[in-house]
Amino acid sequence: MTVRIAIVGAGIMGADHARIVAEELPGATLQVVCDASPERARTVAQEHGAGDVTTDPVATIKRGDVDAVVIASPDDTHAPLSLAAIEAGKPVLCEKPLSQDANECLHVIEAEVARGRRFVQLGFMRRFDPSYRDLKAILDDGSLGRAIMMHNFHRNVEVPANFTGQMAVTNSAPHEFDVARFVLSTDYKAISVFQPSVVDTTKTGAPVFMVLETDKGQLVNIEINNNAAYGYDVRGELVGEKGSVLLNAPVYTRRNDQLMAYERYAPDWRPRFAEAYRLQDKAFLEFVRSGVFTTVAADAWDGYCAARVAEAGIEALATGARVGITMDARPDLYRRPKLP
Ligand code: ISE
């Protein structure tokens, strides 16, 4: 039986999920595309062969001919629409962040706990990226000794058009908050945040540099530079006691001419993480079909943890102080292994 999927939000990521569902997920049907703009919904629906278009997200989630939902609408709609999906009893793949407000994440968690199962798979797709997975596997096999530090660099060509305020901390950095926590199997105890005073730091998109201390005593540094100009570039290095592992991006060619050698950068994150998105969406389909939550996937608890770290990061940036990070008690539902 095919799984009928609704895409809510037909912007850059909604369109990409629509393409993946239509072209790369045998067993899934792109049932309906919903967007506040009917033209945008129609364009994506026509391009990927969706059966219908709508503009009301909650009504779309409730439809009898929709089995599961992908939420790719603006950040402040993620938690309310996830709650609507939980209420409708439908699994949901929600783009990150779950919310920019950790308390709102707790509402989603309470709703899942009340129903005794997970519904929300959160779109921290880097957990599925082969380079991060390899890095984690190398760390977990013990040959590097204990992890000491993880360096992370996250650069966009230019600040995305929808960014305001400190979305470098609340929208971009949650990828690193989550993936470093996932790779190192730890939580954080404190964050410090810096900005280079050589640039105008009042402008959205000014670089941000963070240092996180983990519960295990490791250091994780994160550079977010959303105006890097030259290309989309995500780098990382895990430093262990006996060696280090660098992330490689999928680059298929290197060009040589005029006494130079060079590689092409993607203009945005989609080519760099294409395989991660595909594997993530495939895992979501499996979750919908089997009811078993994929072990590597992020859930609402992981979304809460990232939001808490982002909140502490905003405070650290505003005050210039090192800010301690504390978490609520993790409900039993979110202890691994991840059953529904
Ligand atoms: C953007 O907001 C995203 O969500 C992408 O996943 C990320 O890679 C990009 O750098 C962000 O700006």
py3Dmol code that shows the C-alpha trace and the ligand (Angstrom):
import py3Dmol

protein = """\
ATOM      1  CA  MET A   1       0.000   0.000   0.000  1.00  0.00           C
ATOM      2  CA  THR A   2       1.346   3.405  -0.935  1.00  0.00           C
ATOM      3  CA  VAL A   3       1.893   6.083   1.754  1.00  0.00           C
ATOM      4  CA  ARG A   4       0.123   9.315   0.808  1.00  0.00           C
ATOM      5  CA  ILE A   5       2.241  12.298   1.818  1.00  0.00           C
ATOM      6  CA  ALA A   6       1.273  15.959   2.156  1.00  0.00           C
ATOM      7  CA  ILE A   7       3.958  18.620   1.840  1.00  0.00           C
ATOM      8  CA  VAL A   8       3.190  21.703   3.919  1.00  0.00           C
ATOM      9  CA  GLY A   9       5.261  24.667   2.744  1.00  0.00           C
ATOM     10  CA  ALA A  10       6.405  24.834  -0.869  1.00  0.00           C
ATOM     11  CA  GLY A  11       9.522  26.953  -0.467  1.00  0.00           C
ATOM     12  CA  ILE A  12      13.066  25.765  -1.169  1.00  0.00           C
ATOM     13  CA  MET A  13      12.933  22.762   1.182  1.00  0.00           C
ATOM     14  CA  GLY A  14       9.274  21.908   0.578  1.00  0.00           C
ATOM     15  CA  ALA A  15      10.027  21.730  -3.138  1.00  0.00           C
ATOM     16  CA  ASP A  16      13.046  19.527  -2.470  1.00  0.00           C
ATOM     17  CA  HIS A  17      11.049  17.125  -0.274  1.00  0.00           C
ATOM     18  CA  ALA A  18       8.322  17.050  -2.959  1.00  0.00           C
ATOM     19  CA  ARG A  19      10.960  16.037  -5.514  1.00  0.00           C
ATOM     20  CA  ILE A  20      12.380  13.341  -3.238  1.00  0.00           C
ATOM     21  CA  VAL A  21       8.917  11.915  -2.461  1.00  0.00           C
ATOM     22  CA  ALA A  22       7.929  11.919  -6.137  1.00  0.00           C
ATOM     23  CA  GLU A  23      11.190  10.646  -7.626  1.00  0.00           C
ATOM     24  CA  GLU A  24      13.164   8.805  -4.984  1.00  0.00           C
ATOM     25  CA  LEU A  25      10.710   7.113  -2.635  1.00  0.00           C
ATOM     26  CA  PRO A  26       9.066   4.080  -4.181  1.00  0.00           C
ATOM     27  CA  GLY A  27       6.026   3.313  -2.039  1.00  0.00           C
ATOM     28  CA  ALA A  28       5.181   6.959  -1.388  1.00  0.00           C
ATOM     29  CA  THR A  29       2.751   9.197  -3.262  1.00  0.00           C
ATOM     30  CA  LEU A  30       2.926  12.983  -3.348  1.00  0.00           C
ATOM     31  CA  GLN A  31      -0.722  13.489  -2.482  1.00  0.00           C
ATOM     32  CA  VAL A  32      -1.020  17.209  -1.901  1.00  0.00           C
ATOM     33  CA  VAL A  33       1.133  20.336  -1.752  1.00  0.00           C
ATOM     34  CA  CYS A  34       0.001  23.069   0.638  1.00  0.00           C
ATOM     35  CA  ASP A  35       1.332  26.618   0.729  1.00  0.00           C
ATOM     36  CA  ALA A  36       0.034  30.030   1.778  1.00  0.00           C
ATOM     37  CA  SER A  37       0.676  31.028  -1.845  1.00  0.00           C
ATOM     38  CA  PRO A  38      -1.550  28.961  -4.191  1.00  0.00           C
ATOM     39  CA  GLU A  39       0.760  29.794  -7.117  1.00  0.00           C
ATOM     40  CA  ARG A  40       3.786  28.429  -5.300  1.00  0.00           C
ATOM     41  CA  ALA A  41       1.870  25.284  -4.289  1.00  0.00           C
ATOM     42  CA  ARG A  42       0.702  24.810  -7.894  1.00  0.00           C
ATOM     43  CA  THR A  43       4.183  25.243  -9.336  1.00  0.00           C
ATOM     44  CA  VAL A  44       5.656  22.574  -7.049  1.00  0.00           C
ATOM     45  CA  ALA A  45       2.636  20.273  -7.493  1.00  0.00           C
ATOM     46  CA  GLN A  46       2.835  20.494 -11.277  1.00  0.00           C
ATOM     47  CA  GLU A  47       6.563  19.979 -11.339  1.00  0.00           C
ATOM     48  CA  HIS A  48       6.370  16.817  -9.225  1.00  0.00           C
ATOM     49  CA  GLY A  49       2.961  15.447 -10.148  1.00  0.00           C
ATOM     50  CA  ALA A  50       1.023  16.025  -6.904  1.00  0.00           C
ATOM     51  CA  GLY A  51      -2.694  15.201  -6.991  1.00  0.00           C
ATOM     52  CA  ASP A  52      -3.924  18.386  -5.333  1.00  0.00           C
ATOM     53  CA  VAL A  53      -2.973  21.815  -3.959  1.00  0.00           C
ATOM     54  CA  THR A  54      -4.278  23.572  -0.841  1.00  0.00           C
ATOM     55  CA  THR A  55      -3.596  26.657   1.273  1.00  0.00           C
ATOM     56  CA  ASP A  56      -4.850  25.573   4.736  1.00  0.00           C
ATOM     57  CA  PRO A  57      -2.170  23.533   6.560  1.00  0.00           C
ATOM     58  CA  VAL A  58      -4.313  22.190   9.422  1.00  0.00           C
ATOM     59  CA  ALA A  59      -7.121  21.094   7.091  1.00  0.00           C
ATOM     60  CA  THR A  60      -4.482  19.442   4.893  1.00  0.00           C
ATOM     61  CA  ILE A  61      -3.025  17.541   7.828  1.00  0.00           C
ATOM     62  CA  LYS A  62      -6.505  16.274   8.791  1.00  0.00           C
ATOM     63  CA  ARG A  63      -7.474  15.035   5.324  1.00  0.00           C
ATOM     64  CA  GLY A  64      -8.594  11.428   5.118  1.00  0.00           C
ATOM     65  CA  ASP A  65      -6.445  10.848   2.030  1.00  0.00           C
ATOM     66  CA  VAL A  66      -3.229  11.961   3.790  1.00  0.00           C
ATOM     67  CA  ASP A  67      -1.255   9.353   5.776  1.00  0.00           C
ATOM     68  CA  ALA A  68       1.809  11.397   6.732  1.00  0.00           C
ATOM     69  CA  VAL A  69       3.024  14.974   6.581  1.00  0.00           C
ATOM     70  CA  VAL A  70       6.251  16.819   5.743  1.00  0.00           C
ATOM     71  CA  ILE A  71       6.387  20.258   7.353  1.00  0.00           C
ATOM     72  CA  ALA A  72       8.643  22.717   5.539  1.00  0.00           C
ATOM     73  CA  SER A  73       6.817  25.965   6.286  1.00  0.00           C
ATOM     74  CA  PRO A  74       8.468  28.870   8.206  1.00  0.00           C
ATOM     75  CA  ASP A  75      10.189  28.092  11.536  1.00  0.00           C
ATOM     76  CA  ASP A  76       7.463  29.538  13.772  1.00  0.00           C
ATOM     77  CA  THR A  77       4.868  27.147  12.306  1.00  0.00           C
ATOM     78  CA  HIS A  78       6.857  23.953  12.942  1.00  0.00           C
ATOM     79  CA  ALA A  79       5.684  23.249  16.500  1.00  0.00           C
ATOM     80  CA  PRO A  80       2.003  24.235  16.034  1.00  0.00           C
ATOM     81  CA  LEU A  81       1.738  22.120  12.872  1.00  0.00           C
ATOM     82  CA  SER A  82       3.545  19.201  14.516  1.00  0.00           C
ATOM     83  CA  LEU A  83       0.965  19.392  17.306  1.00  0.00           C
ATOM     84  CA  ALA A  84      -1.815  19.356  14.711  1.00  0.00           C
ATOM     85  CA  ALA A  85      -0.283  16.236  13.146  1.00  0.00           C
ATOM     86  CA  ILE A  86       0.005  14.527  16.540  1.00  0.00           C
ATOM     87  CA  GLU A  87      -3.617  15.377  17.248  1.00  0.00           C
ATOM     88  CA  ALA A  88      -4.591  13.881  13.892  1.00  0.00           C
ATOM     89  CA  GLY A  89      -2.520  10.785  14.759  1.00  0.00           C
ATOM     90  CA  LYS A  90      -0.225  11.245  11.735  1.00  0.00           C
ATOM     91  CA  PRO A  91       3.557  10.847  11.582  1.00  0.00           C
ATOM     92  CA  VAL A  92       5.348  14.002  10.601  1.00  0.00           C
ATOM     93  CA  LEU A  93       8.771  14.810   9.178  1.00  0.00           C
ATOM     94  CA  CYS A  94       9.313  18.347  10.439  1.00  0.00           C
ATOM     95  CA  GLU A  95      12.078  20.589   9.147  1.00  0.00           C
ATOM     96  CA  LYS A  96      14.437  21.941  11.799  1.00  0.00           C
ATOM     97  CA  PRO A  97      14.254  23.752  14.166  1.00  0.00           C
ATOM     98  CA  LEU A  98      11.260  22.241  15.970  1.00  0.00           C
ATOM     99  CA  SER A  99      10.905  25.675  17.539  1.00  0.00           C
ATOM    100  CA  GLN A 100      13.078  28.623  18.466  1.00  0.00           C
ATOM    101  CA  ASP A 101      11.469  28.367  21.904  1.00  0.00           C
ATOM    102  CA  ALA A 102      12.423  25.341  24.009  1.00  0.00           C
ATOM    103  CA  ASN A 103       9.163  25.543  25.992  1.00  0.00           C
ATOM    104  CA  GLU A 104       7.214  25.153  22.784  1.00  0.00           C
ATOM    105  CA  CYS A 105       9.237  21.991  22.059  1.00  0.00           C
ATOM    106  CA  LEU A 106       8.144  20.719  25.472  1.00  0.00           C
ATOM    107  CA  HIS A 107       4.490  21.080  24.381  1.00  0.00           C
ATOM    108  CA  VAL A 108       5.206  18.779  21.440  1.00  0.00           C
ATOM    109  CA  ILE A 109       6.954  16.359  23.779  1.00  0.00           C
ATOM    110  CA  GLU A 110       4.013  16.416  26.214  1.00  0.00           C
ATOM    111  CA  ALA A 111       1.602  15.670  23.360  1.00  0.00           C
ATOM    112  CA  GLU A 112       3.680  12.656  22.280  1.00  0.00           C
ATOM    113  CA  VAL A 113       4.087  11.419  25.843  1.00  0.00           C
ATOM    114  CA  ALA A 114       0.313  11.706  26.356  1.00  0.00           C
ATOM    115  CA  ARG A 115      -0.192   9.466  23.315  1.00  0.00           C
ATOM    116  CA  GLY A 116       2.582   7.108  24.370  1.00  0.00           C
ATOM    117  CA  ARG A 117       4.500   7.217  21.077  1.00  0.00           C
ATOM    118  CA  ARG A 118       6.632   9.347  18.784  1.00  0.00           C
ATOM    119  CA  PHE A 119       5.082  11.064  15.789  1.00  0.00           C
ATOM    120  CA  VAL A 120       7.701  13.700  14.956  1.00  0.00           C
ATOM    121  CA  GLN A 121      10.894  12.900  13.056  1.00  0.00           C
ATOM    122  CA  LEU A 122      12.932  16.095  13.034  1.00  0.00           C
ATOM    123  CA  GLY A 123      14.858  17.182   9.934  1.00  0.00           C
ATOM    124  CA  PHE A 124      18.379  17.140  11.353  1.00  0.00           C
ATOM    125  CA  MET A 125      19.416  15.396   8.156  1.00  0.00           C
ATOM    126  CA  ARG A 126      23.166  15.519   8.811  1.00  0.00           C
ATOM    127  CA  ARG A 127      22.754  12.435  11.005  1.00  0.00           C
ATOM    128  CA  PHE A 128      22.156  10.567   7.720  1.00  0.00           C
ATOM    129  CA  ASP A 129      25.053  12.160   5.822  1.00  0.00           C
ATOM    130  CA  PRO A 130      27.640   9.490   4.928  1.00  0.00           C
ATOM    131  CA  SER A 131      30.594  11.669   5.998  1.00  0.00           C
ATOM    132  CA  TYR A 132      29.212  12.328   9.504  1.00  0.00           C
ATOM    133  CA  ARG A 133      28.130   8.700   9.830  1.00  0.00           C
ATOM    134  CA  ASP A 134      31.591   7.502   8.914  1.00  0.00           C
ATOM    135  CA  LEU A 135      33.117   9.914  11.399  1.00  0.00           C
ATOM    136  CA  LYS A 136      30.822   8.605  14.132  1.00  0.00           C
ATOM    137  CA  ALA A 137      31.536   4.975  13.224  1.00  0.00           C
ATOM    138  CA  ILE A 138      35.308   5.617  13.446  1.00  0.00           C
ATOM    139  CA  LEU A 139      34.895   7.255  16.846  1.00  0.00           C
ATOM    140  CA  ASP A 140      32.624   4.486  18.102  1.00  0.00           C
ATOM    141  CA  ASP A 141      35.013   1.689  17.089  1.00  0.00           C
ATOM    142  CA  GLY A 142      37.471   3.030  19.669  1.00  0.00           C
ATOM    143  CA  SER A 143      40.557   3.290  17.423  1.00  0.00           C
ATOM    144  CA  LEU A 144      40.891   7.070  17.937  1.00  0.00           C
ATOM    145  CA  GLY A 145      40.697   6.819  21.687  1.00  0.00           C
ATOM    146  CA  ARG A 146      38.398   9.264  23.411  1.00  0.00           C
ATOM    147  CA  ALA A 147      37.095  12.288  21.498  1.00  0.00           C
ATOM    148  CA  ILE A 148      38.661  15.535  22.721  1.00  0.00           C
ATOM    149  CA  MET A 149      37.407  18.253  20.360  1.00  0.00           C
ATOM    150  CA  MET A 150      35.133  18.728  17.374  1.00  0.00           C
ATOM    151  CA  HIS A 151      35.654  21.663  15.013  1.00  0.00           C
ATOM    152  CA  ASN A 152      32.724  22.756  12.847  1.00  0.00           C
ATOM    153  CA  PHE A 153      32.496  25.318  10.048  1.00  0.00           C
ATOM    154  CA  HIS A 154      29.168  26.191   8.439  1.00  0.00           C
ATOM    155  CA  ARG A 155      29.239  28.731   5.620  1.00  0.00           C
ATOM    156  CA  ASN A 156      26.543  29.969   3.253  1.00  0.00           C
ATOM    157  CA  VAL A 157      27.242  32.111   0.180  1.00  0.00           C
ATOM    158  CA  GLU A 158      24.916  34.799   1.464  1.00  0.00           C
ATOM    159  CA  VAL A 159      22.479  35.056   4.304  1.00  0.00           C
ATOM    160  CA  PRO A 160      19.205  33.345   3.285  1.00  0.00           C
ATOM    161  CA  ALA A 161      16.492  35.888   2.376  1.00  0.00           C
ATOM    162  CA  ASN A 162      14.145  34.777   5.181  1.00  0.00           C
ATOM    163  CA  PHE A 163      16.754  35.290   7.917  1.00  0.00           C
ATOM    164  CA  THR A 164      16.240  37.909  10.605  1.00  0.00           C
ATOM    165  CA  GLY A 165      17.972  38.715  13.914  1.00  0.00           C
ATOM    166  CA  GLN A 166      20.136  35.918  15.254  1.00  0.00           C
ATOM    167  CA  MET A 167      18.946  33.078  13.026  1.00  0.00           C
ATOM    168  CA  ALA A 168      22.615  32.118  12.668  1.00  0.00           C
ATOM    169  CA  VAL A 169      22.218  30.779  16.224  1.00  0.00           C
ATOM    170  CA  THR A 170      18.568  29.678  16.119  1.00  0.00           C
ATOM    171  CA  ASN A 171      18.325  28.302  12.569  1.00  0.00           C
ATOM    172  CA  SER A 172      21.808  27.512  11.159  1.00  0.00           C
ATOM    173  CA  ALA A 173      23.779  26.410  14.241  1.00  0.00           C
ATOM    174  CA  PRO A 174      21.172  23.886  15.477  1.00  0.00           C
ATOM    175  CA  HIS A 175      22.535  21.576  12.748  1.00  0.00           C
ATOM    176  CA  GLU A 176      25.893  21.572  14.516  1.00  0.00           C
ATOM    177  CA  PHE A 177      24.403  21.541  18.026  1.00  0.00           C
ATOM    178  CA  ASP A 178      22.586  18.385  17.035  1.00  0.00           C
ATOM    179  CA  VAL A 179      25.141  16.577  14.929  1.00  0.00           C
ATOM    180  CA  ALA A 180      28.040  17.101  17.379  1.00  0.00           C
ATOM    181  CA  ARG A 181      25.796  15.937  20.244  1.00  0.00           C
ATOM    182  CA  PHE A 182      24.867  12.897  18.098  1.00  0.00           C
ATOM    183  CA  VAL A 183      28.459  12.070  17.069  1.00  0.00           C
ATOM    184  CA  LEU A 184      29.859  12.503  20.582  1.00  0.00           C
ATOM    185  CA  SER A 185      26.835  10.896  22.313  1.00  0.00           C
ATOM    186  CA  THR A 186      26.748  13.652  24.901  1.00  0.00           C
ATOM    187  CA  ASP A 187      24.889  16.764  25.998  1.00  0.00           C
ATOM    188  CA  TYR A 188      26.309  20.226  26.610  1.00  0.00           C
ATOM    189  CA  LYS A 189      26.931  22.001  29.872  1.00  0.00           C
ATOM    190  CA  ALA A 190      27.888  25.516  28.713  1.00  0.00           C
ATOM    191  CA  ILE A 191      28.194  27.800  25.700  1.00  0.00           C
ATOM    192  CA  SER A 192      30.218  30.954  24.960  1.00  0.00           C
ATOM    193  CA  VAL A 193      29.566  33.014  21.835  1.00  0.00           C
ATOM    194  CA  PHE A 194      31.802  35.555  20.082  1.00  0.00           C
ATOM    195  CA  GLN A 195      31.587  37.782  17.029  1.00  0.00           C
ATOM    196  CA  PRO A 196      34.475  39.413  15.171  1.00  0.00           C
ATOM    197  CA  SER A 197      34.248  43.158  15.854  1.00  0.00           C
ATOM    198  CA  VAL A 198      35.878  43.900  12.499  1.00  0.00           C
ATOM    199  CA  VAL A 199      32.425  43.450  10.873  1.00  0.00           C
ATOM    200  CA  ASP A 200      29.119  45.187  11.612  1.00  0.00           C
ATOM    201  CA  THR A 201      27.678  42.705  14.106  1.00  0.00           C
ATOM    202  CA  THR A 202      24.264  44.401  14.152  1.00  0.00           C
ATOM    203  CA  LYS A 203      23.635  43.034  10.646  1.00  0.00           C
ATOM    204  CA  THR A 204      21.830  39.708  10.228  1.00  0.00           C
ATOM    205  CA  GLY A 205      24.370  37.349   8.743  1.00  0.00           C
ATOM    206  CA  ALA A 206      27.395  38.608  10.673  1.00  0.00           C
ATOM    207  CA  PRO A 207      29.650  35.643  11.573  1.00  0.00           C
ATOM    208  CA  VAL A 208      29.200  33.964  14.931  1.00  0.00           C
ATOM    209  CA  PHE A 209      31.769  31.792  16.695  1.00  0.00           C
ATOM    210  CA  MET A 210      30.681  29.471  19.493  1.00  0.00           C
ATOM    211  CA  VAL A 211      32.501  27.275  21.959  1.00  0.00           C
ATOM    212  CA  LEU A 212      30.496  24.558  23.673  1.00  0.00           C
ATOM    213  CA  GLU A 213      31.606  22.430  26.590  1.00  0.00           C
ATOM    214  CA  THR A 214      30.153  18.946  26.689  1.00  0.00           C
ATOM    215  CA  ASP A 215      29.086  16.928  29.723  1.00  0.00           C
ATOM    216  CA  LYS A 216      32.082  14.671  29.041  1.00  0.00           C
ATOM    217  CA  GLY A 217      34.530  17.603  29.138  1.00  0.00           C
ATOM    218  CA  GLN A 218      35.116  17.946  25.383  1.00  0.00           C
ATOM    219  CA  LEU A 219      35.158  21.219  23.443  1.00  0.00           C
ATOM    220  CA  VAL A 220      33.026  21.805  20.336  1.00  0.00           C
ATOM    221  CA  ASN A 221      33.594  24.949  18.321  1.00  0.00           C
ATOM    222  CA  ILE A 222      31.230  26.200  15.645  1.00  0.00           C
ATOM    223  CA  GLU A 223      31.773  28.953  13.117  1.00  0.00           C
ATOM    224  CA  ILE A 224      28.616  30.134  11.391  1.00  0.00           C
ATOM    225  CA  ASN A 225      29.359  32.437   8.492  1.00  0.00           C
ATOM    226  CA  ASN A 226      26.240  33.071   6.444  1.00  0.00           C
ATOM    227  CA  ASN A 227      27.942  35.613   4.180  1.00  0.00           C
ATOM    228  CA  ALA A 228      30.990  33.613   3.163  1.00  0.00           C
ATOM    229  CA  ALA A 229      30.641  34.701  -0.496  1.00  0.00           C
ATOM    230  CA  TYR A 230      32.573  31.848  -2.140  1.00  0.00           C
ATOM    231  CA  GLY A 231      30.248  28.836  -1.792  1.00  0.00           C
ATOM    232  CA  TYR A 232      28.256  26.585   0.525  1.00  0.00           C
ATOM    233  CA  ASP A 233      30.890  24.975   2.684  1.00  0.00           C
ATOM    234  CA  VAL A 234      30.447  22.711   5.681  1.00  0.00           C
ATOM    235  CA  ARG A 235      33.595  21.324   7.256  1.00  0.00           C
ATOM    236  CA  GLY A 236      34.324  19.417  10.382  1.00  0.00           C
ATOM    237  CA  GLU A 237      37.093  17.625  12.196  1.00  0.00           C
ATOM    238  CA  LEU A 238      36.893  15.313  15.126  1.00  0.00           C
ATOM    239  CA  VAL A 239      40.060  15.199  17.216  1.00  0.00           C
ATOM    240  CA  GLY A 240      40.608  12.102  19.303  1.00  0.00           C
ATOM    241  CA  GLU A 241      43.414  11.020  21.621  1.00  0.00           C
ATOM    242  CA  LYS A 242      45.130   8.987  18.871  1.00  0.00           C
ATOM    243  CA  GLY A 243      44.176  10.774  15.663  1.00  0.00           C
ATOM    244  CA  SER A 244      41.592  12.876  13.895  1.00  0.00           C
ATOM    245  CA  VAL A 245      38.930  12.502  11.212  1.00  0.00           C
ATOM    246  CA  LEU A 246      38.031  15.208   8.682  1.00  0.00           C
ATOM    247  CA  LEU A 247      34.688  15.365   6.916  1.00  0.00           C
ATOM    248  CA  ASN A 248      34.848  15.225   3.109  1.00  0.00           C
ATOM    249  CA  ALA A 249      32.145  16.776   0.955  1.00  0.00           C
ATOM    250  CA  PRO A 250      30.961  14.822  -2.110  1.00  0.00           C
ATOM    251  CA  VAL A 251      33.068  16.441  -4.832  1.00  0.00           C
ATOM    252  CA  TYR A 252      33.364  14.480  -8.072  1.00  0.00           C
ATOM    253  CA  THR A 253      35.866  16.513 -10.055  1.00  0.00           C
ATOM    254  CA  ARG A 254      38.858  18.773  -9.650  1.00  0.00           C
ATOM    255  CA  ARG A 255      39.656  21.165 -12.439  1.00  0.00           C
ATOM    256  CA  ASN A 256      43.186  22.108 -13.488  1.00  0.00           C
ATOM    257  CA  ASP A 257      43.973  25.093 -15.662  1.00  0.00           C
ATOM    258  CA  GLN A 258      46.087  28.265 -15.728  1.00  0.00           C
ATOM    259  CA  LEU A 259      48.561  26.858 -13.198  1.00  0.00           C
ATOM    260  CA  MET A 260      45.738  26.204 -10.719  1.00  0.00           C
ATOM    261  CA  ALA A 261      43.712  23.263  -9.392  1.00  0.00           C
ATOM    262  CA  TYR A 262      40.232  23.856  -8.075  1.00  0.00           C
ATOM    263  CA  GLU A 263      36.949  22.255  -7.063  1.00  0.00           C
ATOM    264  CA  ARG A 264      33.430  23.546  -7.456  1.00  0.00           C
ATOM    265  CA  TYR A 265      31.334  24.605  -4.460  1.00  0.00           C
ATOM    266  CA  ALA A 266      27.549  24.257  -4.434  1.00  0.00           C
ATOM    267  CA  PRO A 267      25.538  27.495  -4.176  1.00  0.00           C
ATOM    268  CA  ASP A 268      23.484  26.120  -1.261  1.00  0.00           C
ATOM    269  CA  TRP A 269      23.102  23.116   1.032  1.00  0.00           C
ATOM    270  CA  ARG A 270      20.974  20.885  -1.193  1.00  0.00           C
ATOM    271  CA  PRO A 271      23.735  19.351  -3.348  1.00  0.00           C
ATOM    272  CA  ARG A 272      26.101  18.978  -0.362  1.00  0.00           C
ATOM    273  CA  PHE A 273      23.467  17.075   1.636  1.00  0.00           C
ATOM    274  CA  ALA A 274      21.456  15.482  -1.196  1.00  0.00           C
ATOM    275  CA  GLU A 275      22.193  11.945  -0.023  1.00  0.00           C
ATOM    276  CA  ALA A 276      21.440  12.871   3.605  1.00  0.00           C
ATOM    277  CA  TYR A 277      18.031  14.266   2.630  1.00  0.00           C
ATOM    278  CA  ARG A 278      17.264  11.193   0.532  1.00  0.00           C
ATOM    279  CA  LEU A 279      18.212   8.766   3.306  1.00  0.00           C
ATOM    280  CA  GLN A 280      16.359  10.838   5.900  1.00  0.00           C
ATOM    281  CA  ASP A 281      13.144  10.894   3.861  1.00  0.00           C
ATOM    282  CA  LYS A 282      13.508   7.171   3.174  1.00  0.00           C
ATOM    283  CA  ALA A 283      13.845   6.530   6.912  1.00  0.00           C
ATOM    284  CA  PHE A 284      10.707   8.586   7.488  1.00  0.00           C
ATOM    285  CA  LEU A 285       8.790   6.437   5.000  1.00  0.00           C
ATOM    286  CA  GLU A 286      10.000   3.331   6.842  1.00  0.00           C
ATOM    287  CA  PHE A 287       8.876   4.836  10.147  1.00  0.00           C
ATOM    288  CA  VAL A 288       5.415   5.583   8.711  1.00  0.00           C
ATOM    289  CA  ARG A 289       5.110   2.050   7.369  1.00  0.00           C
ATOM    290  CA  SER A 290       6.525   0.088  10.286  1.00  0.00           C
ATOM    291  CA  GLY A 291       5.802   2.376  13.243  1.00  0.00           C
ATOM    292  CA  VAL A 292       9.423   1.844  14.341  1.00  0.00           C
ATOM    293  CA  PHE A 293      11.354   5.092  14.756  1.00  0.00           C
ATOM    294  CA  THR A 294      14.745   4.991  12.996  1.00  0.00           C
ATOM    295  CA  THR A 295      17.555   4.850  15.554  1.00  0.00           C
ATOM    296  CA  VAL A 296      19.689   7.572  13.974  1.00  0.00           C
ATOM    297  CA  ALA A 297      16.844  10.007  13.262  1.00  0.00           C
ATOM    298  CA  ALA A 298      16.282  13.040  15.471  1.00  0.00           C
ATOM    299  CA  ASP A 299      13.066  13.211  17.455  1.00  0.00           C
ATOM    300  CA  ALA A 300      11.206  15.920  19.386  1.00  0.00           C
ATOM    301  CA  TRP A 301      13.546  15.490  22.352  1.00  0.00           C
ATOM    302  CA  ASP A 302      16.550  16.184  20.131  1.00  0.00           C
ATOM    303  CA  GLY A 303      14.691  19.256  18.850  1.00  0.00           C
ATOM    304  CA  TYR A 304      14.174  20.426  22.430  1.00  0.00           C
ATOM    305  CA  CYS A 305      17.879  19.954  23.243  1.00  0.00           C
ATOM    306  CA  ALA A 306      18.946  21.987  20.190  1.00  0.00           C
ATOM    307  CA  ALA A 307      16.458  24.744  21.074  1.00  0.00           C
ATOM    308  CA  ARG A 308      17.742  24.915  24.658  1.00  0.00           C
ATOM    309  CA  VAL A 309      21.312  25.270  23.409  1.00  0.00           C
ATOM    310  CA  ALA A 310      20.232  27.987  20.945  1.00  0.00           C
ATOM    311  CA  GLU A 311      18.482  29.891  23.734  1.00  0.00           C
ATOM    312  CA  ALA A 312      21.602  29.721  25.876  1.00  0.00           C
ATOM    313  CA  GLY A 313      23.619  30.815  22.824  1.00  0.00           C
ATOM    314  CA  ILE A 314      21.422  33.891  22.330  1.00  0.00           C
ATOM    315  CA  GLU A 315      21.900  34.784  25.991  1.00  0.00           C
ATOM    316  CA  ALA A 316      25.659  34.252  25.750  1.00  0.00           C
ATOM    317  CA  LEU A 317      25.813  36.479  22.684  1.00  0.00           C
ATOM    318  CA  ALA A 318      23.790  39.235  24.323  1.00  0.00           C
ATOM    319  CA  THR A 319      25.669  39.200  27.636  1.00  0.00           C
ATOM    320  CA  GLY A 320      29.145  38.178  26.527  1.00  0.00           C
ATOM    321  CA  ALA A 321      29.108  35.646  29.364  1.00  0.00           C
ATOM    322  CA  ARG A 322      29.607  31.880  29.410  1.00  0.00           C
ATOM    323  CA  VAL A 323      26.096  30.493  29.889  1.00  0.00           C
ATOM    324  CA  GLY A 324      25.352  27.175  31.584  1.00  0.00           C
ATOM    325  CA  ILE A 325      22.951  24.794  29.851  1.00  0.00           C
ATOM    326  CA  THR A 326      20.446  22.728  31.791  1.00  0.00           C
ATOM    327  CA  MET A 327      17.833  20.376  30.397  1.00  0.00           C
ATOM    328  CA  ASP A 328      14.515  19.148  31.746  1.00  0.00           C
ATOM    329  CA  ALA A 329      14.372  15.459  32.688  1.00  0.00           C
ATOM    330  CA  ARG A 330      14.148  13.296  29.576  1.00  0.00           C
ATOM    331  CA  PRO A 331      10.850  11.359  29.484  1.00  0.00           C
ATOM    332  CA  ASP A 332      11.222   7.568  29.189  1.00  0.00           C
ATOM    333  CA  LEU A 333       9.663   7.685  25.731  1.00  0.00           C
ATOM    334  CA  TYR A 334      12.862   9.325  24.428  1.00  0.00           C
ATOM    335  CA  ARG A 335      15.333   6.822  25.760  1.00  0.00           C
ATOM    336  CA  ARG A 336      17.031   4.738  23.130  1.00  0.00           C
ATOM    337  CA  PRO A 337      16.501   2.392  21.321  1.00  0.00           C
ATOM    338  CA  LYS A 338      13.843   4.362  19.518  1.00  0.00           C
ATOM    339  CA  LEU A 339      10.618   2.447  19.530  1.00  0.00           C
ATOM    340  CA  PRO A 340       7.558   4.266  18.159  1.00  0.00           C
TER     341      PRO A 340
END
"""
ligand_1 = """\
12
ISE
C 19.527 26.799 6.243
O 18.634 27.519 6.994
C 19.294 25.371 6.426
O 18.354 24.953 7.041
C 20.252 24.461 5.834
O 19.998 23.151 6.189
C 21.619 24.858 6.260
O 22.583 24.006 5.744
C 21.869 26.268 5.866
O 23.168 26.614 6.093
C 20.926 27.142 6.620
O 21.197 28.461 6.351
"""
view = py3Dmol.view(width=600, height=400)
view.addModel(protein, "pdb")
view.setStyle({"model": 0}, {"cartoon": {"style": "trace"}})
view.addModel(ligand_1, "xyz")
view.setStyle({"model": 1}, {"stick": {}})
view.zoomTo()
view.show()
